[in-house]
Amino acid sequence: MTDHPGHRNTPDAVPADATADHSGAADARAFHELLRGLRVWDVELPSFDPATAPDDPLPLFRQWLREAAEAGVPEPHTMTLGTADAAGDPSVRTLMLHDADEQGWHFASHRGSRKGRELAERPRAALGFYWAAVGRQVRVRGSVTAAGPEESAADLHRRSTGALAAALVGRQSEVLGSTAELARASDAAWEHARREPEAPVPSWTLYVLRAEEVEFFQGDARRRHVRLNYRYEGGSWVKELLWP
């Protein structure tokens, strides 16, 4: 009896690359089915009457963020920040809102980070907030200014020890050699932050986005979404409804 290695010429043999292709197609179908099966706003959503909206977007923003927190939205102060480099190529990331007042929407980072470099080149940005539990989102767009060193330091030192430690590590957006290198730097920064809670971080910068446009979006299960847009024009805010 003779052995036949691999049975490579039999009709039942399947090339390895064909098996990989079949597996990849199955994964793609499963992923597509997952996306199609996910529920959107499968809860009772609040109503929003734009006729009751204030003349200024700030009070409404504060109200919506507070209501999102009360509805159990985790970390409702997290937001997406969009910036662009000198060539106009965009980038986005998620970070925390530090304040929203008459000056604008406040956030912070290192000047040498990617966002810091891009804001130095193009001092304009957009913010996006999304609170799924209430079907709401807010978009903010405008010019960005950097606060001075004293205000930036005060912002940092109002935050937690962990936030200070992360700032002390620095080198944000630089290439990292290994996770072990990060662990060493992080441990040293934590000790520094505990030992010196007012430790200076010269690169830490508070940024303020002065809004020129703020849009409030209230989702509706029947897709009759309400979109109220504020535009700053001629020294005052103009309100307008947008088609969903």
MIDOSE-1310 file (N, C-alpha, C; in nm, 2 decimals, decimal comma, always signed):
residues 244
mtdh	+0,08/-0,12/+0,00/+0,00/+0,00/+0,00/+0,09/+0,12/+0,00; +0,06/+0,22/-0,09/+0,14/+0,33/-0,10/+0,08/+0,45/-0,04; +0,16/+0,53/+0,03/+0,11/+0,65/+0,09/+0,11/+0,76/-0,02; +0,01/+0,85/-0,01/+0,00/+0,96/-0,10/+0,00/+1,09/-0,02
pghr	+0,12/+1,16/-0,02/+0,14/+1,27/+0,07/+0,04/+1,39/+0,04; -0,03/+1,43/+0,14/-0,11/+1,55/+0,13/-0,24/+1,54/+0,04; -0,25/+1,43/-0,04/-0,37/+1,42/-0,13/-0,39/+1,55/-0,20; -0,29/+1,61/-0,25/-0,30/+1,74/-0,31/-0,38/+1,75/-0,44
ntpd	-0,39/+1,63/-0,51/-0,46/+1,63/-0,63/-0,60/+1,58/-0,62; -0,65/+1,55/-0,51/-0,78/+1,50/-0,49/-0,89/+1,61/-0,49; -1,01/+1,58/-0,53/-1,11/+1,69/-0,54/-1,14/+1,75/-0,41; -1,12/+1,68/-0,30/-1,16/+1,73/-0,17/-1,05/+1,83/-0,11
avpa	-0,93/+1,83/-0,17/-0,83/+1,92/-0,11/-0,86/+2,07/-0,14; -0,84/+2,15/-0,03/-0,87/+2,29/-0,04/-0,74/+2,37/-0,02; -0,70/+2,45/-0,11/-0,58/+2,53/-0,10/-0,59/+2,62/+0,03; -0,47/+2,64/+0,09/-0,47/+2,71/+0,22/-0,52/+2,86/+0,19
data	-0,49/+2,92/+0,08/-0,53/+3,05/+0,06/-0,68/+3,06/+0,03; -0,74/+2,95/-0,02/-0,89/+2,95/-0,04/-0,96/+2,94/+0,09; -0,90/+2,86/+0,19/-0,96/+2,85/+0,32/-0,95/+2,99/+0,39; -0,84/+3,06/+0,37/-0,83/+3,19/+0,43/-0,93/+3,29/+0,37
dhsg	-0,95/+3,28/+0,24/-1,04/+3,36/+0,18/-1,18/+3,34/+0,23; -1,22/+3,21/+0,24/-1,35/+3,17/+0,29/-1,37/+3,22/+0,43; -1,27/+3,21/+0,52/-1,27/+3,26/+0,66/-1,29/+3,41/+0,66; -1,22/+3,48/+0,57/-1,23/+3,62/+0,57/-1,37/+3,67/+0,53
aada	-1,42/+3,60/+0,43/-1,56/+3,63/+0,38/-1,66/+3,61/+0,49; -1,64/+3,50/+0,56/-1,74/+3,47/+0,67/-1,73/+3,57/+0,78; -1,60/+3,61/+0,81/-1,59/+3,72/+0,91/-1,65/+3,85/+0,87; -1,64/+3,88/+0,74/-1,70/+4,00/+0,69/-1,85/+4,00/+0,70
rafh	-1,91/+3,88/+0,66/-2,05/+3,86/+0,67/-2,10/+3,88/+0,81; -2,03/+3,81/+0,91/-2,07/+3,82/+1,05/-2,06/+3,96/+1,10; -1,96/+4,03/+1,06/-1,94/+4,17/+1,10/-2,06/+4,26/+1,05; -2,09/+4,23/+0,92/-2,20/+4,31/+0,86/-2,33/+4,28/+0,93
ellr	-2,35/+4,15/+0,96/-2,48/+4,11/+1,03/-2,48/+4,17/+1,17; -2,36/+4,18/+1,24/-2,36/+4,24/+1,37/-2,40/+4,39/+1,36; -2,35/+4,46/+1,26/-2,38/+4,60/+1,25/-2,53/+4,62/+1,22; -2,58/+4,54/+1,13/-2,72/+4,55/+1,10/-2,82/+4,51/+1,21
glrv	-2,77/+4,43/+1,30/-2,85/+4,39/+1,41/-2,85/+4,48/+1,54; -2,75/+4,57/+1,54/-2,74/+4,66/+1,66/-2,86/+4,75/+1,66; -2,92/+4,77/+1,78/-3,03/+4,85/+1,80/-2,99/+5,00/+1,82; -3,07/+5,09/+1,77/-3,04/+5,23/+1,79/-3,16/+5,30/+1,86
wdve	-3,13/+5,36/+1,97/-3,23/+5,43/+2,04/-3,35/+5,34/+2,07; -3,32/+5,22/+2,12/-3,43/+5,13/+2,16/-3,48/+5,16/+2,30; -3,49/+5,29/+2,33/-3,54/+5,33/+2,46/-3,63/+5,46/+2,43; -3,71/+5,50/+2,53/-3,79/+5,62/+2,52/-3,70/+5,74/+2,53
lpsf	-3,71/+5,82/+2,43/-3,62/+5,94/+2,42/-3,69/+6,06/+2,46; -3,62/+6,16/+2,52/-3,69/+6,28/+2,56/-3,73/+6,36/+2,44; -3,83/+6,45/+2,46/-3,87/+6,54/+2,35/-3,79/+6,67/+2,36; -3,79/+6,74/+2,25/-3,72/+6,87/+2,25/-3,80/+6,97/+2,16
dpat	-3,85/+7,08/+2,22/-3,92/+7,18/+2,15/-3,83/+7,29/+2,12; -3,78/+7,31/+2,00/-3,68/+7,42/+1,98/-3,74/+7,56/+2,00; -3,87/+7,57/+2,01/-3,93/+7,70/+2,03/-3,90/+7,75/+2,18; -3,87/+7,66/+2,26/-3,84/+7,69/+2,40/-3,69/+7,72/+2,43
apdd	-3,61/+7,70/+2,32/-3,46/+7,72/+2,34/-3,42/+7,86/+2,37; -3,32/+7,88/+2,45/-3,28/+8,01/+2,49/-3,21/+8,08/+2,37; -3,19/+8,21/+2,38/-3,12/+8,29/+2,27/-2,98/+8,26/+2,26; -2,91/+8,21/+2,36/-2,77/+8,18/+2,37/-2,76/+8,02/+2,38
plpl	-2,66/+7,96/+2,31/-2,65/+7,81/+2,32/-2,59/+7,76/+2,45; -2,52/+7,84/+2,52/-2,45/+7,80/+2,64/-2,55/+7,74/+2,75; -2,66/+7,81/+2,78/-2,75/+7,75/+2,88/-2,81/+7,62/+2,84; -2,84/+7,61/+2,71/-2,90/+7,48/+2,66/-2,79/+7,37/+2,67
frqw	-2,67/+7,40/+2,63/-2,56/+7,30/+2,64/-2,55/+7,25/+2,78; -2,54/+7,34/+2,88/-2,52/+7,30/+3,01/-2,64/+7,22/+3,06; -2,76/+7,25/+3,02/-2,88/+7,18/+3,06/-2,87/+7,04/+3,00; -2,84/+7,02/+2,87/-2,83/+6,89/+2,81/-2,72/+6,80/+2,87
lrea	-2,61/+6,86/+2,90/-2,50/+6,78/+2,96/-2,55/+6,73/+3,10; -2,61/+6,82/+3,18/-2,66/+6,78/+3,31/-2,77/+6,67/+3,30; -2,86/+6,68/+3,20/-2,96/+6,58/+3,18/-2,90/+6,45/+3,13; -2,80/+6,45/+3,06/-2,73/+6,33/+3,02/-2,67/+6,26/+3,14
aeag	-2,61/+6,34/+3,23/-2,55/+6,28/+3,35/-2,66/+6,22/+3,43; -2,77/+6,29/+3,45/-2,88/+6,24/+3,53/-2,94/+6,11/+3,47; -2,93/+6,10/+3,33/-2,99/+5,98/+3,27/-2,89/+5,86/+3,27; -2,78/+5,88/+3,34/-2,68/+5,77/+3,35/-2,58/+5,76/+3,25
vpep	-2,57/+5,85/+3,16/-2,46/+5,85/+3,06/-2,33/+5,85/+3,12; -2,24/+5,75/+3,10/-2,11/+5,75/+3,16/-2,02/+5,86/+3,10; -1,95/+5,93/+3,18/-1,86/+6,04/+3,14/-1,92/+6,13/+3,03; -2,03/+6,20/+3,06/-2,09/+6,28/+2,96/-2,01/+6,40/+2,92
htmt	-1,90/+6,43/+2,99/-1,81/+6,54/+2,96/-1,70/+6,50/+2,86; -1,70/+6,38/+2,82/-1,61/+6,34/+2,71/-1,66/+6,39/+2,58; -1,57/+6,42/+2,49/-1,60/+6,48/+2,36/-1,50/+6,44/+2,26; -1,54/+6,45/+2,13/-1,44/+6,43/+2,02/-1,40/+6,57/+1,98
lgta	-1,27/+6,58/+1,96/-1,20/+6,71/+1,91/-1,15/+6,68/+1,78; -1,19/+6,76/+1,68/-1,13/+6,75/+1,55/-1,05/+6,87/+1,51; -0,93/+6,85/+1,46/-0,83/+6,95/+1,42/-0,78/+6,92/+1,28; -0,70/+7,01/+1,23/-0,64/+6,98/+1,10/-0,50/+7,03/+1,10
daag	-0,41/+6,97/+1,02/-0,27/+7,02/+1,01/-0,26/+7,12/+0,90; -0,14/+7,17/+0,88/-0,11/+7,27/+0,78/-0,16/+7,24/+0,64; -0,16/+7,11/+0,61/-0,21/+7,06/+0,48/-0,36/+7,04/+0,47; -0,42/+7,06/+0,58/-0,57/+7,04/+0,59/-0,61/+6,90/+0,62
dpsv	-0,52/+6,81/+0,65/-0,55/+6,67/+0,68/-0,61/+6,67/+0,82; -0,73/+6,61/+0,84/-0,79/+6,61/+0,97/-0,75/+6,50/+1,06; -0,77/+6,52/+1,19/-0,75/+6,41/+1,29/-0,85/+6,44/+1,40; -0,89/+6,33/+1,47/-0,99/+6,34/+1,58/-0,94/+6,25/+1,69
rtlm	-0,98/+6,29/+1,81/-0,95/+6,21/+1,93/-1,06/+6,25/+2,04; -1,06/+6,16/+2,14/-1,16/+6,18/+2,25/-1,08/+6,24/+2,37; -1,14/+6,34/+2,43/-1,08/+6,40/+2,55/-1,19/+6,46/+2,63; -1,15/+6,52/+2,75/-1,25/+6,57/+2,84/-1,27/+6,72/+2,83
lhda	-1,40/+6,76/+2,84/-1,43/+6,91/+2,85/-1,40/+6,95/+2,99; -1,32/+7,06/+3,00/-1,29/+7,12/+3,13/-1,38/+7,22/+3,18; -1,45/+7,29/+3,09/-1,55/+7,39/+3,13/-1,62/+7,44/+3,01; -1,73/+7,51/+3,03/-1,80/+7,57/+2,92/-1,86/+7,70/+2,98
deqg	-1,81/+7,81/+2,94/-1,86/+7,94/+3,00/-1,87/+8,05/+2,89; -1,88/+8,17/+2,93/-1,90/+8,28/+2,83/-1,78/+8,29/+2,74; -1,66/+8,25/+2,79/-1,54/+8,25/+2,70/-1,55/+8,15/+2,59; -1,60/+8,03/+2,63/-1,61/+7,92/+2,53/-1,60/+7,79/+2,59
whfa	-1,56/+7,69/+2,51/-1,55/+7,55/+2,56/-1,40/+7,52/+2,59; -1,37/+7,47/+2,71/-1,23/+7,46/+2,75/-1,18/+7,32/+2,75; -1,06/+7,30/+2,70/-1,00/+7,17/+2,70/-0,85/+7,19/+2,71; -0,77/+7,09/+2,74/-0,63/+7,11/+2,76/-0,54/+6,99/+2,70
shrg	-0,42/+7,02/+2,67/-0,32/+6,92/+2,63/-0,18/+6,98/+2,63; -0,09/+6,90/+2,59/+0,05/+6,95/+2,57/+0,06/+7,03/+2,44; +0,14/+7,14/+2,44/+0,16/+7,21/+2,32/+0,23/+7,13/+2,21; +0,31/+7,03/+2,26/+0,39/+6,95/+2,16/+0,31/+6,83/+2,11
srkg	+0,19/+6,80/+2,16/+0,11/+6,69/+2,11/+0,07/+6,72/+1,97; +0,01/+6,62/+1,91/-0,04/+6,64/+1,77/-0,15/+6,74/+1,77; -0,24/+6,74/+1,86/-0,34/+6,84/+1,86/-0,29/+6,98/+1,89; -0,19/+6,99/+1,98/-0,12/+7,11/+2,01/-0,05/+7,17/+1,89
rela	+0,02/+7,09/+1,82/+0,09/+7,13/+1,70/-0,01/+7,18/+1,59; -0,12/+7,10/+1,57/-0,22/+7,14/+1,47/-0,29/+7,27/+1,51; -0,32/+7,28/+1,63/-0,39/+7,41/+1,67/-0,29/+7,53/+1,66; -0,16/+7,51/+1,67/-0,07/+7,62/+1,65/-0,07/+7,66/+1,50
erpr	-0,08/+7,56/+1,41/-0,08/+7,58/+1,27/-0,22/+7,63/+1,22; -0,32/+7,57/+1,27/-0,46/+7,61/+1,23/-0,54/+7,63/+1,36; -0,56/+7,74/+1,41/-0,63/+7,76/+1,54/-0,78/+7,76/+1,53; -0,83/+7,65/+1,47/-0,97/+7,63/+1,46/-1,00/+7,48/+1,49
aalg	-1,12/+7,45/+1,54/-1,14/+7,32/+1,58/-1,29/+7,29/+1,58; -1,33/+7,17/+1,59/-1,47/+7,13/+1,61/-1,48/+7,03/+1,72; -1,59/+7,03/+1,80/-1,61/+6,94/+1,91/-1,74/+6,87/+1,88; -1,75/+6,74/+1,93/-1,87/+6,66/+1,91/-1,90/+6,59/+2,04
fywa	-2,02/+6,60/+2,09/-2,07/+6,53/+2,21/-2,18/+6,44/+2,17; -2,18/+6,31/+2,22/-2,29/+6,22/+2,19/-2,33/+6,15/+2,31; -2,46/+6,16/+2,34/-2,52/+6,10/+2,46/-2,63/+6,00/+2,42; -2,59/+5,87/+2,40/-2,68/+5,77/+2,34/-2,80/+5,75/+2,42
avgr	-2,79/+5,75/+2,55/-2,91/+5,72/+2,64/-3,02/+5,82/+2,62; -3,00/+5,94/+2,57/-3,10/+6,04/+2,55/-3,11/+6,07/+2,40; -3,03/+6,01/+2,32/-3,04/+6,03/+2,17/-3,00/+6,17/+2,13; -2,91/+6,23/+2,20/-2,87/+6,37/+2,18/-2,72/+6,38/+2,14
qvrv	-2,70/+6,48/+2,05/-2,56/+6,52/+2,02/-2,55/+6,67/+2,01; -2,43/+6,72/+2,03/-2,41/+6,86/+2,02/-2,28/+6,88/+1,94; -2,28/+6,96/+1,84/-2,16/+6,99/+1,76/-2,13/+7,14/+1,78; -2,00/+7,17/+1,80/-1,95/+7,30/+1,83/-1,83/+7,33/+1,73
rgsv	-1,83/+7,45/+1,67/-1,72/+7,48/+1,58/-1,68/+7,62/+1,60; -1,55/+7,65/+1,59/-1,51/+7,79/+1,61/-1,36/+7,80/+1,61; -1,31/+7,92/+1,65/-1,17/+7,95/+1,67/-1,12/+7,91/+1,80; -0,99/+7,88/+1,81/-0,93/+7,83/+1,94/-0,81/+7,93/+1,98
taag	-0,81/+7,96/+2,10/-0,70/+8,04/+2,16/-0,63/+7,96/+2,27; -0,51/+7,98/+2,29/-0,44/+7,92/+2,40/-0,43/+8,02/+2,52; -0,46/+7,97/+2,64/-0,45/+8,05/+2,76/-0,31/+8,07/+2,80; -0,28/+8,16/+2,89/-0,15/+8,19/+2,94/-0,10/+8,08/+3,03
pees	+0,03/+8,09/+3,07/+0,08/+7,98/+3,16/+0,02/+7,98/+3,29; -0,02/+8,09/+3,35/-0,08/+8,08/+3,48/-0,21/+8,02/+3,48; -0,30/+8,05/+3,38/-0,43/+7,99/+3,37/-0,42/+7,84/+3,34; -0,32/+7,81/+3,25/-0,30/+7,67/+3,22/-0,26/+7,59/+3,34
aadl	-0,16/+7,64/+3,42/-0,12/+7,57/+3,54/-0,23/+7,56/+3,64; -0,31/+7,66/+3,65/-0,43/+7,65/+3,75/-0,52/+7,54/+3,70; -0,55/+7,53/+3,57/-0,63/+7,42/+3,52/-0,58/+7,28/+3,55; -0,45/+7,27/+3,53/-0,39/+7,14/+3,56/-0,40/+7,10/+3,71
hrrs	-0,37/+7,20/+3,79/-0,36/+7,17/+3,94/-0,49/+7,16/+4,01; -0,60/+7,19/+3,93/-0,73/+7,16/+3,98/-0,77/+7,02/+3,96; -0,70/+6,95/+3,88/-0,73/+6,81/+3,85/-0,67/+6,71/+3,94; -0,69/+6,58/+3,91/-0,65/+6,47/+4,00/-0,50/+6,45/+4,00
tgal	-0,45/+6,37/+4,10/-0,31/+6,33/+4,10/-0,27/+6,26/+3,97; -0,36/+6,17/+3,93/-0,34/+6,09/+3,81/-0,32/+6,18/+3,68; -0,41/+6,29/+3,68/-0,40/+6,38/+3,57/-0,26/+6,45/+3,57; -0,22/+6,49/+3,69/-0,09/+6,56/+3,70/+0,02/+6,46/+3,66
aaal	+0,01/+6,34/+3,71/+0,12/+6,24/+3,67/+0,13/+6,22/+3,52; +0,01/+6,21/+3,46/+0,01/+6,19/+3,31/+0,07/+6,31/+3,24; +0,05/+6,43/+3,29/+0,10/+6,55/+3,23/+0,26/+6,55/+3,25; +0,30/+6,50/+3,37/+0,44/+6,50/+3,40/+0,52/+6,40/+3,31
vgrq	+0,45/+6,30/+3,27/+0,51/+6,20/+3,18/+0,55/+6,27/+3,05; +0,45/+6,35/+3,00/+0,48/+6,43/+2,88/+0,50/+6,34/+2,76; +0,57/+6,40/+2,66/+0,61/+6,33/+2,53/+0,48/+6,28/+2,46; +0,37/+6,34/+2,48/+0,25/+6,29/+2,42/+0,26/+6,30/+2,26
sevl	+0,22/+6,19/+2,20/+0,21/+6,17/+2,06/+0,35/+6,13/+2,00; +0,46/+6,13/+2,08/+0,59/+6,08/+2,03/+0,58/+5,93/+2,02; +0,67/+5,87/+1,94/+0,69/+5,73/+1,93/+0,74/+5,67/+2,06; +0,68/+5,56/+2,11/+0,72/+5,50/+2,23/+0,80/+5,37/+2,20
gsta	+0,91/+5,35/+2,26/+0,99/+5,23/+2,24/+0,93/+5,11/+2,29; +0,87/+5,11/+2,41/+0,82/+4,99/+2,46/+0,72/+5,02/+2,58; +0,64/+4,93/+2,62/+0,55/+4,95/+2,73/+0,62/+4,96/+2,86; +0,74/+4,89/+2,87/+0,82/+4,89/+2,99/+0,88/+5,03/+3,01
elar	+0,91/+5,10/+2,90/+0,96/+5,24/+2,91/+0,85/+5,33/+2,96; +0,73/+5,31/+2,92/+0,61/+5,39/+2,97/+0,59/+5,36/+3,11; +0,60/+5,23/+3,15/+0,57/+5,20/+3,29/+0,67/+5,27/+3,39; +0,80/+5,27/+3,35/+0,90/+5,34/+3,43/+0,87/+5,49/+3,44
asda	+0,84/+5,55/+3,33/+0,82/+5,69/+3,33/+0,69/+5,72/+3,41; +0,59/+5,64/+3,40/+0,47/+5,66/+3,47/+0,48/+5,65/+3,62; +0,56/+5,55/+3,66/+0,58/+5,53/+3,80/+0,66/+5,65/+3,86; +0,76/+5,69/+3,79/+0,83/+5,81/+3,84/+0,75/+5,93/+3,84
aweh	+0,66/+5,95/+3,74/+0,57/+6,07/+3,74/+0,47/+6,06/+3,86; +0,42/+5,94/+3,89/+0,32/+5,93/+4,00/+0,39/+5,97/+4,13; +0,51/+5,93/+4,15/+0,58/+5,96/+4,28/+0,61/+6,12/+4,28; +0,64/+6,17/+4,17/+0,67/+6,32/+4,16/+0,54/+6,39/+4,19
arre	+0,42/+6,35/+4,13/+0,30/+6,41/+4,15/+0,25/+6,41/+4,30; +0,28/+6,29/+4,37/+0,24/+6,28/+4,51/+0,33/+6,37/+4,60; +0,46/+6,37/+4,56/+0,55/+6,45/+4,64/+0,54/+6,60/+4,62; +0,50/+6,64/+4,50/+0,49/+6,78/+4,46/+0,36/+6,81/+4,39
peap	+0,25/+6,82/+4,46/+0,12/+6,83/+4,39/+0,10/+6,96/+4,31; +0,19/+7,06/+4,33/+0,19/+7,18/+4,24/+0,30/+7,18/+4,14; +0,36/+7,06/+4,11/+0,47/+7,05/+4,02/+0,43/+7,12/+3,88; +0,52/+7,20/+3,83/+0,50/+7,27/+3,70/+0,51/+7,18/+3,58
vpsw	+0,43/+7,20/+3,49/+0,44/+7,13/+3,36/+0,43/+7,23/+3,25; +0,54/+7,29/+3,21/+0,54/+7,41/+3,12/+0,47/+7,39/+2,99; +0,46/+7,26/+2,94/+0,40/+7,24/+2,81/+0,25/+7,23/+2,82; +0,20/+7,21/+2,94/+0,05/+7,19/+2,96/-0,02/+7,32/+2,92
tlyv	-0,12/+7,31/+2,83/-0,18/+7,43/+2,78/-0,33/+7,42/+2,78; -0,40/+7,52/+2,84/-0,54/+7,53/+2,83/-0,59/+7,60/+2,71; -0,68/+7,53/+2,63/-0,73/+7,59/+2,51/-0,88/+7,63/+2,53; -0,92/+7,73/+2,46/-1,06/+7,78/+2,47/-1,11/+7,79/+2,33
lrae	-1,22/+7,72/+2,30/-1,28/+7,73/+2,17/-1,40/+7,82/+2,18; -1,39/+7,93/+2,10/-1,49/+8,03/+2,10/-1,59/+7,99/+1,99; -1,71/+7,96/+2,02/-1,80/+7,90/+1,92/-1,85/+8,00/+1,83; -1,86/+7,96/+1,70/-1,92/+8,04/+1,60/-2,05/+7,97/+1,55
evef	-2,06/+7,84/+1,58/-2,17/+7,76/+1,54/-2,19/+7,65/+1,64; -2,31/+7,63/+1,69/-2,34/+7,52/+1,79/-2,47/+7,46/+1,74; -2,47/+7,33/+1,71/-2,59/+7,25/+1,67/-2,63/+7,16/+1,78; -2,76/+7,16/+1,81/-2,82/+7,06/+1,90/-2,91/+6,96/+1,82
fqgd	-2,89/+6,84/+1,84/-2,96/+6,73/+1,77/-3,03/+6,64/+1,87; -3,16/+6,64/+1,85/-3,24/+6,54/+1,94/-3,29/+6,43/+1,85; -3,25/+6,31/+1,88/-3,29/+6,20/+1,80/-3,43/+6,16/+1,82; -3,49/+6,09/+1,72/-3,63/+6,05/+1,73/-3,64/+5,91/+1,68
arrr	-3,71/+5,82/+1,74/-3,72/+5,68/+1,70/-3,77/+5,66/+1,56; -3,86/+5,76/+1,52/-3,91/+5,75/+1,38/-3,83/+5,83/+1,28; -3,71/+5,87/+1,33/-3,62/+5,94/+1,24/-3,67/+6,09/+1,21; -3,75/+6,14/+1,29/-3,79/+6,28/+1,27/-3,71/+6,36/+1,37
hvrl	-3,58/+6,36/+1,35/-3,49/+6,42/+1,44/-3,51/+6,58/+1,44; -3,48/+6,64/+1,55/-3,49/+6,78/+1,56/-3,35/+6,83/+1,56; -3,31/+6,93/+1,47/-3,18/+6,99/+1,47/-3,20/+7,14/+1,48; -3,14/+7,19/+1,59/-3,14/+7,34/+1,61/-3,00/+7,39/+1,60
nyry	-2,98/+7,48/+1,51/-2,84/+7,53/+1,49/-2,84/+7,68/+1,53; -2,73/+7,71/+1,61/-2,70/+7,85/+1,64/-2,58/+7,90/+1,56; -2,60/+8,02/+1,50/-2,48/+8,08/+1,43/-2,46/+8,22/+1,49; -2,33/+8,24/+1,52/-2,30/+8,38/+1,57/-2,27/+8,47/+1,45
eggs	-2,36/+8,57/+1,44/-2,36/+8,66/+1,33/-2,39/+8,80/+1,37; -2,30/+8,89/+1,33/-2,33/+9,03/+1,36/-2,34/+9,07/+1,51; -2,26/+8,99/+1,59/-2,26/+9,02/+1,74/-2,37/+8,95/+1,82; -2,45/+8,87/+1,75/-2,56/+8,80/+1,83/-2,58/+8,66/+1,76
wvke	-2,65/+8,58/+1,83/-2,68/+8,44/+1,79/-2,81/+8,44/+1,70; -2,80/+8,37/+1,59/-2,91/+8,34/+1,50/-2,95/+8,19/+1,51; -3,08/+8,17/+1,54/-3,12/+8,03/+1,55/-3,19/+7,99/+1,42; -3,17/+7,86/+1,38/-3,23/+7,81/+1,26/-3,25/+7,66/+1,28
llwp	-3,36/+7,61/+1,22/-3,38/+7,46/+1,22/-3,32/+7,40/+1,09; -3,27/+7,28/+1,10/-3,21/+7,21/+0,99/-3,29/+7,08/+0,96; -3,29/+7,05/+0,83/-3,35/+6,92/+0,80/-3,26/+6,81/+0,85; -3,33/+6,70/+0,91/-3,25/+6,59/+0,96/-3,18/+6,51/+0,85
